[in-house]
Amino acid sequence: MYQELKDLPEDRQIEQIARALVAVKSVNGTSGEVAIADKLEEIIRSYPYFTAHPDHVWTQLLKHDALGRKSVFALLESPQPTDRTVIYHGHMDTVGIEDFGALEPHALDPDYLRAYFSNYDKDSDVQQDAASGDWLFGRGMLDMKSGDAVHLGNLLHYVRHPEELSGNLLVMFNPVEENDHEGIMEATNELIRLKEEKHLNYLLAINGDFVSPLYKGDPTRYVYTGSAGKLLGCFYIRGRETHVGETLAGIDPTLIASKINEALNDRMDRAEKIDNEVILPPSCLYFRDRKDFYNVQTAGAAYLYFNYFLYERTPKEVLDQLKGVAEQACADLKEFLSHQYSAFAKNCGLKGNAPDWSAEVMTYGEFTDTLTASGIDVAKITEDTVRKHPDRDFRQTSYRIIEALEAAAGDKRPKVIIFFAPPYCPHNYLRDGVAAERHCDRLVDRILKKAEEKTGEPFAKKRFFPYLADSSYLAMSESDKETDDIISNFPGWGRTYSIPLKQIHQLNIPVLDMGVYGKRAHTWMERLYKPYSYGVLPGLIREMTEAVLSDEKNGVTD
Ligand SMILES: [Zn+2]
């Protein structure tokens, strides 16, 4: 590829690489992820430095992966030996192409799509963009093969101008980003191996994943200095089933679930309060009862879980919110049923004691502590349950574990158990209290200010990349104590699911997302804006790289 690139101006080089990458179909979960890794490796190997140092390009196979997917690494070492190293990383998989519908055969053909959208009068925004010639279409063009191409363009720049780089540059491409992030999770081991063997000091990792306007007509170019994390906050609600003929004697778990849903779902008063950031409230991702056929018995249990983005909040704070909401829901239901029962009893002249409608609320950790104290082997029951349901959805397995534990304890009391289930993405941001992170943060301010003056484009620094990204796995702001709060409340942790917490803590690399710019990722109108992405962004990334690698303070006062 180098031969085709070497005489082109930089923006054309990057476009050429991006087109070559988009042409390789690499839908998440398919062998296309292997094909794109091969393509990336082939491009890097064609660069002069790597033809001279072929051992500086290598791949790492994912463990136990039937498809043989792999991460690709390339290390450009500084001519003057130093440990100072910057990482560029990106993911190489894309989401599927079914959303293109009848256009599916052309999903990887930017020129066909541009011609098509130029005549598409059902959406004037996309039509104008296509007609302008400034936008490139196709699956993965925005998310994020153009970001990968920018990294490869910059790698080529430094291969040809090594004197501009006062440190090492490690470029890394990972598979499996669009669902479970296994590529980057396994790559943490490789980053640690390299750090130890080559004595590298990772000063900064730059992801090039896409950024988008936050509202229609938003002209701002965003740079993110961290990643939002994610937790799945789950409820297991056990009520007391009853015949509908005695409905007020029972505790209907769907009523508790409804109250919890009402109290959490899409409610901004439950969201974190952080000014000038994109902060989202919890959203309900699952809400069902246990019944799988019709009868006249009320439901015995209900299952409910919520997506929680984590910005600054600790896992413990999420747990406390879930618990508080469940306690309130149970108290409200008790009062409600007591009212209903009085009306009912009065109406039919019923005498005697009212039923007890109390339900206990506990965390999974509290639940298992009591079981362990009474001699129940939680680990063994977990293991047996997981083995019984090998292919089950992670979340369903968590519910089965809780039910197996309840059965072992013979515990049928109405209750709400609060827990976490996969996936879990750690959160990170550049912290003011950590000198190296604060330094990066100040450098971003300086570089964006300069870029604004030079290009006339408005830039803004935000702390939390609003889409989940691989960068979550290179650093985490959670302390060991905070991750303990997750693990002890996570059924099957280490058995059905885990993330490399030790490695992430050990790496703790400050991360930035300096992304290519475009619109409508994950839709058939996905498109990339060339003038900024190929013309401005590569220079910004290099400026940041050089500023971080050079020892001087660069006019920044920490
Ligand atoms: Zn992406």
Boltz pocket constraint, residues with backbone or C-beta under 6 A from the ligand:
constraints:
  - pocket:
      binder: B
      contacts: [[A, 91], [A, 143], [A, 144], [A, 177], [A, 209], [A, 210], [A, 468]]
      max_distance: 6.0
